Amino acid sequence: MLADLPQLISALLDPARYLQGIVRVEMVQTHISWVLLAGDFAYKIKKPVKLSFLDFSTLALRHDYCQEELRLNRRFSPDLYLAVVGIYNTPQDPQWQGPGAPIEYAVKMRRFDESARLDHVCARGELQAGHLSALADALVAFHQNAAIAAAGSRFGSGQHILQPAFDNFADLAGMVADAGLQARLSALRRWTETQFSQLAPLMQARQQAGWVRECHGDLHLANMVLVDGRVQLFDCIEFSEDLRWIDVASEIAFVYIDLLAHDQAGLANWLLNEVLSRSGDYEVARVLRFYALYRAMVRAKVVALRRVQTQGDTSELEAYVALAERLLAPPPPCLVITHGLSGCGKTVATDALLQSDPDAATLRLRSDVQRRRLFGLAPGAASGSGVGAGMYAADAHKRTYSHLRDQAALLLQAGWSVVVDAAFLKRADRDAFRALARQLGAGFRILAPQAAPEQLRQRILARHATGRDASEATLAVLAQQMQTIEPLGPDEMKFTSSSDDL
């Protein structure tokens, strides 16, 4: 392999060309770049290639795309992406400094521990819900600050969304000989076309509302890494505006589908919920399966291309097709509401429910988060409301539960199961949600964790001491709840389970 390298790259594998103390230079090669790993740094050099989707054929273009790579990746990892550096002198004797014009350019990066990449962490079985909560923080913050596509631009238009999806199926058709597999791909293509015709108005509305942004574009687990306990994104797409300017829903779908492909349905479900809870963009649920299938087909095409080169079997390709088919047939939706006093464990129980969903098809609405958003507050902001006042007055309570019901209806109609994490102390509120489930043909359950009064008090005090929970319940609130709670009736008990039943 080394004999096939250009003289420049072979020469740059010499440790003597770097800072004192470098004893070895390693190389990672892709079809579009060489990455040289030397000590604490990595140097990414673009190959002089011109492909259907990129053009690195001239030094000027490579320099421009190096600058773009630096600009784009510094949006979320400025401590990893350091500079664009020139390479001087000659290919036979390259220098990192020198007179004259550079003969080549590289993106200089701070090197990180490859074992901390999220795909490796996941493969070792060490990926945890906390990691994905941190990823949700990073991803939502990035999307909120990303540039927004201008109204009327091609980005987010019907052609911009549908053509790449059709291209995937066309490319796969040319690489798949098995008639059965071709038939399955044809069925997925028909579903894609049908879904798009139904979702096109919503997709257009999302573009006009500013949800099409300059995203990462290639956000799967191998392009994320744990650095000092934080999840950092890296290696976004710099060479194609069309692949980068997308609906944020498509970006979320890529991580979701990659977690499913790694057999981590519970974590996929958890990440989706953490992202939507932070962004408030629950309309993502209506388009997510469309984009998830598209992303599954992107991965299938990559696998098929690799199979053509290596003459491997079709098992991995078929796995992506099977995953896409499962997206088309989610389980019947179910509406779950919680019931209980503050501190009884409703959120802990629903956390477990989300992380144990084998289909990654359950979305949670927390009253503590939705109430704040409804009243114009950030999810973690204190409202200053007293017992039975402000956000917790009778009219505000009615408004909050009506909003939760509307949101639950939207998600159920989009084919998702829904868990509503709220106190539901009043029989009328429970009846309204039970009626909603019946109206929409969804299953219905009541999750009612139990705890002794002293446990409730201790948990509320502990929660306030940490200051990290969305609940504003105090001991005074608990006392009021104990006086006003309307217990479950005999007819409700058949729908009831405790956290122990999960």
N, C-alpha and C positions, 0 to 999 in steps of 0.2 A: 504494500500500500504506500509506503514512504517513497518508493521509486516513482510512483505516479504523481507525486505532489509537485506543484510548481516550485521553482528554485527559491522564490521568496519565502514560501511557507517552510520548506525544508531548512532554510537558513535560520528562520526564526525559532526553530526547535532547539537551537543551541543556547544553553543556559547562560553562556558568557555574554549574550546580547542584552541581558536584563540586569537589574540591580544586583549588587554583591550579595552573596548568600543563596542565590537561586541555584539549586543543584539539578533540578529536573523540570522540563517543560512538557506538559501533557497536551494532547490535542483531541478535541471533540469535533467531528465533522458531520454536517448535514448536507442536503442537496443544494443549499444556497449559501452556506457559510463555513468558515473554519473558526473554531474558538480555541485559543491558546491559553492554557492555564499555567501561570508562572507565579509561584509564591502566593501573595495575598490578592493578586489581581488576575483578571481574565481579559483577553483582548479578542474581540469579535471582528473578523475580517470578512467582508462580503465577496462571494465568488463572482467573477466576471461572466455572468450568465444572463441570457434572455429567454424567459419562459412565457407561457400564455398568460400568466397572472402577475409577472414582475419583469422589470428590466434593470439589471445591474451591469449592463454591457460596457459602460464607459466609466472612466475614473470620476468624471464630474457627477454622474448619476449616483455612483457609490458614495461619494462624499455627501451629496444631498440626502441620501437615505440614512447614512450614519447620523447626520444632524437630526433627521426626523426621529430616528430610533431613540436618540438621547432625549429630545423634547418630549416625546410621547411617554416614555417609561419613567421620566423624572416626575410625571404627574403623581405617581403613586410610590415610587422607590428612588427618591433623589439620593439616598445614601448608597445605593447600589450602582447607579449609573453616574459615572464621574466626569467623563469628557470624551470628545472626539479627538484622537491624536493622529498626527501624521507619521508616516514611515518614509525615511529619506535614504539618499545615496543610491544604491543599485540593488536589484533582486539578489545578486550573489553576495552582497555585503550590506544588508539593510541595517539602518540605525534609527533609533527612536528620536534622535535629534540630529540636526545637520543643516547645512546651507542649501539654498535652492528650494524648488517646489517639491512637495511630497510626491512619492511614486505610488503611494497607496495610503488608505486610511483605516483606522480601527476604532471601534467603540471600546473605551476602557471602562471596565466594571470592577467593583469590589467582589472578590470571590466569596462564595458561601459554601457551607457544608452540603454537598449533594444529597447526603442521607436525610437532610431535613426537608427536601422537596416533598410536597404533600402526597404525591403518588407513591413515594417510597414509604412515607409514614403510614399511609393507608395499607400498603402491602404487608407491613409488619404488624398490622392490627392495632396500631397505636393512635390512629386518628380518633379524636374525641369530639363530643358535642361542643365543648368549650372552644376548641380550635375553630369550629365552624361558626360559632357566635362571633369570634374575633374576625373571621373572614367576612361575615355579614357587616360588621362595623366598617371594615376597610372598603368593601365593595359599595355599600350604600353611600358612604362619604365620597368616594371617587365618582360615582354616577351623578351625585347631586352637584358636583363642581365641574363635571365634564361639559365641553362645548355642546350647544344645542343646534341641531340641524335647522337651517332656515326653512320657514314654511314654504311649501311649494317646490323644494329641492327634490332631486331624484332619490335622495336617501329616504327610505321608508315608504316610497311609492310602491304600488302594486307590482310593477315590473321588477323593481329592485329586490322585492321579497320573494316573488314566485320563481323568477328565472333561475337563481342559484339552486333552488330546490329541484326544479326540473332537470337542471344540468347534472345533479348528483345521480338521478335515476337513469339519465341517458348514458352517463359514463359507466355506471354499474352494469347496465344492460350489455355493454360491449365487453365486459370482463367476466361475466357469469354465463357458463354454458349449461348448467343444470336447469332443466325445464321447470321443475318444482320451485326452485328458488326464484327463477324469473317470474313465475306466476305470483309468488308472494310479494315480490318487489312491485309488480304491476298493481296489485291491490293497494299497496302503500301509496303508490303514486296517485291512484284514483281518490283515496282518502284525502291526500294532501290537496288535490284540486278542489274537491267538494268543500273541505274545511275552509280553504282560502276564500271561496266564493261567499261563504257565510260570514267570515271574519273580516273581509276587506273593509267594510265601513268602519269597524272598530279600529283596525290597523291605521286607517287614514286619520281617524280622530285622534289616535295616540300620537301620530306624527305632528298633527296640528297643536296638540297639547304640550309638545316639547319632550316626549319620551324617547325620541330618536336622537342619539347623542354620539359623540366621538368616544367610543368604548375601547376596550382592550382588543376584542375581536377573536382571540384564541385562548379563551379562559378555561383551561382544563387543569387538572390537579398537577400535572408536570410543569406548569407555568406559575406555580405558587410555592412559597417556601416559608418555613418558620425561622425567623431571625430574632433572637433575644425574646422568644415567647410570642412574637407578633407574626401574623400572617402577612406576607408581602407578595404582591403581584409582580411579575416581570415578563419580559419577552413578548410584548404585544405586537400586533401586526403593524408594521410601518410602511409596507410596500403596496398596500391596496386600501384606498379610501372606501371602496364599496364593501369590503369585509370588516371595516372598522366603524363606519357610521351606521349604526344599527339600533333597533329598539332595545332598550335595556333588558326587556323580557327575553330576547334571544341570547344575551350574555348570561343571564341567570340560568336559562335552560341548558347551557353548555355544562356548567358545573353540576347541575342537577343530573343530567344524563350521564356524566362521567362517574359520579358517585354510584348511580344505579349499575353502571357497567362494572364497577368494582365490588358489586354485591353488597352495597351499603345503603339499602333502602331507607332504614331508619335515619341515617345521617343526612341523606338527600332530603327527606321530609323535614328534618330539623332545620337544615340550612334554608330551605325555601320559606319556612315559617319565620325564621329570624330575619331574613331579608325583608319580607313583606311587613312584618311588625314594625321595622325601623322606617321603611319608606312610605308605608300607607298605601302603596300602589297595588291594591288587591285586584284590579283589573288584569294584572299579569296572569292570574289564574285562568282567564278566559282564552288567552292565546298561548299559554305555556306549552301545552301538549303539541300544538302545531310546531312551535320552534324546537321542542325537544326531539320530535321525530326528525326534523331537518338536521339537527346536530347529530343524531344517531346515524343518519345516512352519510353525513360528512365523514364520520369515523369509519363507517363501513367502506366508503370509497378509499380511504387511506389504507385500510387493511387489504382491500382488493388489489390496489396498486402494489403493495408490498408482496402479496401472494404471487402476482404475475412475475415479479423479479426473482422470487425465491422458489417458486413452484411448490409452495406449501399447500396444506389442506384448507378446506372452507369452514372449519369449525368456528373460528373467531368471527368471520363474516356472518355466518348463520346466527351467532350469538347476538350480534347487533340487530339483525333482522328480527329475531325473536323479541328482543327488548323493545323495538319499535312497535311490534304487534301488541305487546302488553300495554303500551301507552294508549292504543286504540280501544282497549277493552277494560277500563277501570272497573273495580267492583261497584255494586249499587251504592249510591251515596247514603250516608247516615248522618243525622243531626244529633249531636250529644250536647246536653247542657249540664252544667254543674249545679250543685245545691249545697249550701253550707255557710256557716259563720266564718268570719275572717280568721285566718290562721288554722283552718281545719285541714289544709293540704290540697286545695283545689288545683293550684298551679303545679305543684309537685306531681299530682296525679295526671294532669294533662300533659306535662313534660314527658312522662313515661309513655303515655298513649301515643304521642307524636313519634317518639323514637322507636316504638315497637311496631309501627305500621309496615307490614311487609310489602305494601303496594305503593308507599310514598304518596298517598292520595288524600291526606287529611290536613286541613288548614284550621288554625286556631284564631279566634277573636277574643282578646282579653279586654274586659270592660274597663280595667284600669288604664289601659293604653288608648283604647278607642275613645273613652270619655275625654281624656286630655286633648286628643287630636280634634274631636268634635268642638271643643271649646277653645281651640286655637293655642293650645299649649304643647310644648315638646313632650315626648313620651316620659322623660324623667323629671319634668319640672313640677315643683310644688304649687298647688293651686291656692293655698291659703284658705280653703273652704272649711267652715266649722261643721259640726255634726248637724245634718239635716239642712245645711245652708249651701249657698254657692253652687258648685257642681253637683252637690248631693241633695239639693232641694227637690221637692216632689216633682216640679215641672221638669227639672234637669234630669231626674231619674227617668221620667217618661220619655224624654227626648233621647237619652242614651240607649234605652232598651229598644226603642223604635229604630234607631240607627243600627244597632246590632242585628236586629231582625232583617232589615233591608240588606245588610252586608251578607248575612247568612244565606238569604234567598239568592243573591247574585252568585255566590260560590256553589251552592247546591245545584243551581240551574246550569252551571258550567261543568258539572259532573264531579265535583269534589265533595268528600265528606267534610263536615264542619263540627268543631267543638267550640262551644261558647263558654269561656271561663268567666263566670260572673256569680254573684251570690244567689240570685234567683230565690230570694226569701219570700216573695209574694206569689201566691197561687196564680193570680191573673197573668203574671209574666211567664210563668211556666206553661200555662195553657196556650198562650199566644204562640210560643215556639213549637209546642206539640201540634197545634193546628197547622203551622207552616209546614212541618214535616209531612203531615197527612195530605195537605194541599199539593205538595210537590212530589208525592210518592216516595219519600225518603224514609229510611228507618229512623227510629227515635230511641234515645237512651237518656237516663239521668244518672250522672256520676256524683255520688254523695259521700265523700270521705268523712270520717268521724274522728273526733278528738275530744278529750276531756276538757272541761273549762280551764283548768290550770295550765294544760298544754297550750290552749289557745292564747292565753295571756303571755306565756313565756315566748311563744313564737312571734307574737306581735312586737314584744319588747326587743327580741333579738333582731327582727327585721329592721326596726328603726335604728338599732345600733349600727348596722352595716350601711344603711342608707342606699342600698343598691336595688331595692325592689320597687316596682311601679305602684304598689298599693300604698294608700295613705291612711289605712285603717289604724286607729288608736284604741286604747283601752276604753275610752268613752264611746267610740263607735261600736265596739264589741258589746258594751253594756246595752246600748240602744237596740242592736240587732237581737240580742237575747230576749228583749221584751216584745219585739215586733215580728219575729220569724213566724211564718205560717208553715207548719210541718207538712211533709208529703202526705197526701191522702192515700187511702187504701187502693184506689184505682191507679195511682202513680207508682206504687211499689213494684208492679210487674215490669216497669221500665228501668228500675233502679239497680245500680251496682255500686260497690265501694271501691276504693283504690286497691284493695286486696284482690279484687276480681280481675284486675287488668292482666 
